[in-house]
Amino acid sequence: MDLIPITPRLHLLDFSIGQAYLWQDEGESTLVDAGWVGSTPEIEAALRAAGSDPARLRRIVLTHCHRDHVGSAQELADRHGAEILAHRLDAPVIRGEAPVPEPVLLDWEIPLYEHGLTVPEAPPTRVDRELEDGDVLDFGDGAMVVHTPGHTAGSITVHLPRHGVLFTGDTVASVQGVTLGVFHVDRERATASMRRMAGLKPSVICCGHGAPVTQHAAEALAAASS
């Protein structure tokens, strides 16, 4: 796993398949997504390398229910007393009470999807707080929850308006440019969700797959969603 600084308060944790992000506030930290199951030691080491004591981890916000985002959430939360948050519609899947929704795959997505299945399946994971569109979270000077369905029914985007940062989950990718992501249960809804994101005009885009976009982010997102 690689730790990549984006801004003084923001780091990328790159697991090669899937990504998580560390946001640091004074005295506490937040993870957006939690990587693969079994990644807890690496994540803890990354937090320390970024100058954040794992004991200060207050919350883990899951953008959606897929294994490469949920994997280590429960173990991290149990070790450090963090709260796990996810949208109401994906919470039953994360808890293991409902099956992971099957995507509607385009032909070229099939080998990529099969490769992604090599990531270990996430265990049933508790959700301490179920989120809704418009909720405000207590980090990043007021983090806004934006319900952006399509990748999964309960996919969310997390927007830090005071910092211009947008965590898109897998609805948007930044592989060879900003594009709609892959493996959606409803591609049309995912496209509409990307248009909603473009209206937020972020200055930094943090996707579930691909490098963070820190230059001309709003313009790139607008062009990709038009």
C-alpha positions as CSV (number, residue, x, y, z in Angstrom):
1,M,0.0,0.0,0.0
2,D,1.3,3.5,-0.9
3,L,0.6,6.7,1.1
4,I,0.4,9.7,-1.1
5,P,0.0,13.3,0.2
6,I,-2.6,15.4,-1.6
7,T,-2.9,18.5,0.7
8,P,-1.5,19.0,4.2
9,R,-4.7,17.6,5.6
10,L,-5.5,14.9,3.0
11,H,-3.7,11.7,2.0
12,L,-4.5,8.9,-0.4
13,L,-4.0,5.3,0.7
14,D,-3.6,3.3,-2.5
15,F,-4.2,-0.5,-2.3
16,S,-3.6,-1.1,-6.0
17,I,-7.2,-2.3,-6.3
18,G,-9.3,0.3,-4.5
19,Q,-8.3,3.4,-2.4
20,A,-9.1,5.1,0.8
21,Y,-8.5,8.6,2.0
22,L,-7.3,10.1,5.3
23,W,-8.6,13.5,6.3
24,Q,-7.0,15.1,9.4
25,D,-8.6,17.7,11.7
26,E,-7.0,19.1,14.8
27,G,-6.9,16.2,17.3
28,E,-8.7,13.6,15.2
29,S,-8.8,11.9,11.8
30,T,-11.4,10.4,9.4
31,L,-11.1,7.7,6.9
32,V,-13.2,7.7,3.8
33,D,-13.4,4.0,2.9
34,A,-11.2,1.3,4.5
35,G,-9.5,-0.8,1.9
36,W,-9.3,-4.6,1.8
37,V,-9.9,-7.0,4.7
38,G,-6.6,-7.7,6.4
39,S,-5.2,-4.2,5.6
40,T,-5.5,-2.9,9.2
41,P,-1.7,-3.0,10.0
42,E,-0.9,-1.2,6.8
43,I,-3.5,1.4,7.4
44,E,-2.4,2.0,10.9
45,A,1.2,2.4,9.7
46,A,0.0,4.9,7.0
47,L,-1.8,6.9,9.6
48,R,1.3,7.1,11.7
49,A,3.4,8.1,8.7
50,A,1.0,10.9,7.9
51,G,1.4,12.2,11.5
52,S,-1.9,10.8,12.8
53,D,-2.1,8.5,15.8
54,P,-4.5,5.6,14.9
55,A,-6.0,6.1,18.4
56,R,-7.3,9.5,17.1
57,L,-9.4,7.8,14.3
58,R,-12.9,9.0,15.0
59,R,-14.9,7.8,12.0
60,I,-14.8,5.7,8.9
61,V,-17.2,6.9,6.2
62,L,-18.0,4.2,3.6
63,T,-18.9,5.5,0.2
64,H,-20.6,2.2,-0.7
65,C,-20.8,-1.5,0.1
66,H,-18.1,-3.1,-2.1
67,R,-15.4,-5.3,-0.6
68,D,-12.4,-3.1,-1.6
69,H,-14.0,-0.2,0.4
70,V,-15.5,-1.9,3.4
71,G,-12.8,-4.6,4.1
72,S,-10.9,-3.3,7.2
73,A,-13.6,-1.0,8.6
74,Q,-14.8,-3.3,11.4
75,E,-11.3,-4.2,12.6
76,L,-10.1,-0.6,12.6
77,A,-13.2,0.6,14.4
78,D,-12.9,-2.1,17.0
79,R,-9.3,-1.3,17.7
80,H,-9.7,2.4,17.9
81,G,-13.3,3.1,18.9
82,A,-14.1,4.7,15.6
83,E,-17.7,5.1,14.3
84,I,-18.7,3.5,11.0
85,L,-21.0,5.5,8.7
86,A,-22.8,4.5,5.5
87,H,-25.9,5.3,3.6
88,R,-29.1,3.7,4.7
89,L,-29.6,1.8,1.5
90,D,-26.2,0.1,1.5
91,A,-26.1,-0.5,5.3
92,P,-27.9,-3.9,5.1
93,V,-25.4,-5.1,2.5
94,I,-22.4,-3.9,4.6
95,R,-23.9,-5.7,7.7
96,G,-24.2,-8.9,5.7
97,E,-28.0,-8.8,5.9
98,A,-28.5,-8.5,2.2
99,P,-26.5,-9.7,-0.8
100,V,-24.1,-7.5,-2.6
101,P,-26.0,-6.1,-5.7
102,E,-24.8,-7.5,-9.0
103,P,-23.7,-4.8,-11.5
104,V,-24.9,-4.6,-15.1
105,L,-21.6,-5.1,-16.9
106,L,-20.6,-3.9,-20.3
107,D,-18.6,-6.4,-22.3
108,W,-15.3,-4.7,-21.8
109,E,-16.0,-4.5,-18.0
110,I,-16.3,-8.3,-17.5
111,P,-12.5,-9.1,-17.3
112,L,-11.9,-6.1,-15.0
113,Y,-14.7,-7.2,-12.7
114,E,-13.4,-10.7,-12.5
115,H,-10.0,-9.4,-11.6
116,G,-11.6,-7.3,-8.8
117,L,-13.1,-10.4,-7.3
118,T,-9.5,-11.5,-6.4
119,V,-9.8,-9.0,-3.5
120,P,-10.9,-10.9,-0.3
121,E,-14.6,-10.6,0.4
122,A,-15.4,-8.2,3.3
123,P,-16.8,-9.7,6.4
124,P,-20.2,-8.5,7.8
125,T,-19.4,-5.1,9.2
126,R,-21.5,-3.0,11.6
127,V,-22.8,0.4,10.6
128,D,-23.1,2.7,13.6
129,R,-24.9,5.5,11.8
130,E,-27.0,5.3,8.7
131,L,-26.7,8.4,6.4
132,E,-29.1,10.3,4.3
133,D,-28.7,12.9,1.5
134,G,-28.0,16.3,3.1
135,D,-26.5,15.0,6.4
136,V,-23.6,17.1,7.7
137,L,-20.7,15.2,9.3
138,D,-18.4,16.7,11.9
139,F,-15.2,16.7,10.1
140,G,-13.6,18.9,7.4
141,D,-15.3,22.0,8.7
142,G,-18.7,20.5,7.8
143,A,-18.7,17.5,5.4
144,M,-21.9,17.2,3.3
145,V,-23.3,13.8,2.4
146,V,-24.6,13.7,-1.2
147,H,-26.6,10.6,-2.1
148,T,-25.3,9.6,-5.6
149,P,-27.0,6.3,-6.5
150,G,-26.2,4.2,-9.5
151,H,-22.9,2.5,-8.7
152,T,-24.9,1.0,-5.9
153,A,-28.3,2.0,-4.5
154,G,-26.7,3.6,-1.4
155,S,-23.5,5.1,-3.0
156,I,-22.6,8.5,-1.5
157,T,-20.3,11.4,-2.3
158,V,-18.7,13.3,0.6
159,H,-18.2,17.0,-0.1
160,L,-16.1,19.3,2.0
161,P,-17.3,22.7,0.6
162,R,-14.9,24.8,2.6
163,H,-12.0,22.9,1.2
164,G,-13.3,22.2,-2.3
165,V,-12.7,18.4,-1.8
166,L,-15.1,15.8,-3.3
167,F,-14.8,12.1,-2.4
168,T,-16.7,10.4,-5.2
169,G,-16.5,6.7,-4.3
170,D,-16.6,4.6,-7.5
171,T,-19.2,6.7,-9.3
172,V,-16.4,8.6,-10.9
173,A,-12.9,7.3,-11.9
174,S,-9.8,9.2,-12.8
175,V,-7.9,6.6,-14.8
176,Q,-6.6,8.3,-18.0
177,G,-8.8,11.3,-17.3
178,V,-12.0,11.9,-15.3
179,T,-14.7,9.5,-16.5
180,L,-17.8,7.7,-15.3
181,G,-16.7,4.7,-13.2
182,V,-17.4,1.0,-13.9
183,F,-19.5,-1.8,-12.5
184,H,-22.7,0.1,-11.9
185,V,-26.0,-1.5,-10.9
186,D,-27.7,1.4,-12.9
187,R,-25.5,3.2,-15.3
188,E,-28.2,5.8,-16.1
189,R,-28.6,6.8,-12.5
190,A,-24.8,6.8,-12.0
191,T,-24.5,9.2,-15.0
192,A,-27.1,11.5,-13.4
193,S,-25.3,11.3,-10.1
194,M,-22.0,12.4,-11.8
195,R,-23.9,15.4,-13.2
196,R,-25.0,16.3,-9.7
197,M,-21.4,16.1,-8.5
198,A,-20.3,18.4,-11.4
199,G,-22.7,21.0,-10.0
200,L,-20.6,21.1,-6.8
201,K,-17.6,22.5,-8.7
202,P,-14.9,20.9,-6.6
203,S,-11.2,21.9,-6.8
204,V,-10.0,18.4,-5.7
205,I,-11.6,15.1,-6.8
206,C,-10.8,12.0,-4.8
207,C,-12.0,8.9,-6.7
208,G,-12.2,5.3,-5.6
209,H,-9.9,4.4,-8.5
210,G,-7.3,6.6,-10.1
211,A,-5.1,9.5,-9.1
212,P,-6.7,12.4,-7.2
213,V,-7.4,15.4,-9.5
214,T,-6.0,18.6,-8.2
215,Q,-5.8,20.8,-11.3
216,H,-8.9,22.0,-13.2
217,A,-11.0,19.4,-11.4
218,A,-14.3,21.2,-11.8
219,E,-13.8,21.6,-15.5
220,A,-12.8,18.0,-16.0
221,L,-15.8,16.7,-14.0
222,A,-18.1,19.0,-16.0
223,A,-16.7,17.8,-19.3
224,A,-17.0,14.2,-18.3
225,S,-20.6,14.5,-17.2
226,S,-21.9,16.5,-20.2
